[in-house]
Amino acid sequence: MTSPASFPPIALVHGWAFDPTFWDTTRTVLGQARTMCTDFGFFAPQAVLTLPQVPYIGVGHSLGALWLLRNHGPLCRGLVLINGFSRFGTATDFPDGIPRRVIERMHAGLLRAPKGLLHSFRLRAGIDTPLPSHIERNRLEQGLLALMDMDCRTDLQQVTCPVHVIAGMDDAIAPPTLTHACFPPGGDIQTQWLDGGHLLPLTHTTTCTHAIMAMTGRITAP
């Protein structure tokens, strides 16, 4: 039986309003598998957005999934997108996105009272843990702008590695209508639907890690 340590490294990319500790439970369940976390730097002195320089599996949650679609690069051998999307905000040709006014309201709240806005967002996402003490408002603002305008639909069409999508039927942040618009039923990319919300790596850790390990099993380590 192949040891998890022999599989390619797994790059974990968190979402907006979170940090690398979001993946702690996932990493524990993955056990001996080699993992590394990027960090948007929302709560850290600096961002760390380096991906492996060897063939790897990319796992992104929410904004992290969007970012991976744009930045995964030719070394990526598989993508697992959890609570993710190829575009978040509405556009003239994307009416099923989240309305611009919603994200603009979040932006205003972030500038006015960042702790309050972050707490309410995380509550809506489904978690009530204390916020980190250090908040980098500028990076959070950049993340919101990406959620508003970043469009990776073309990136998704050009992906050459396998893609596995996991979505929550009760996701209050990235609702099923958004998932269907990004990954149409019957298309080339199938979506695994779970009875859960926006934090599937936390609420359905075992199912998510099984999907990650299934993806790593498709290729051999370098």
DAVEN-V212459 format. One record per helix or strand of 3 or more residues. SS is the DSSP state (~ for helix, > for strand). FROM is the first residue (numbers start at 1). TO is the last residue. If there is no record, write none. Layout:
ss: <SS/SS>
from: <FROM/FROM>
to: <TO/TO>
This chain:
ss: <~/>/~/>/>/~/>/~/~/~/~/>/~/>/~/~>
from: <4/9/20/35/56/63/76/100/114/137/153/162/176/191/200/205>
to: <6/13/30/37/61/71/82/112/125/149/158/168/182/194/203/216>
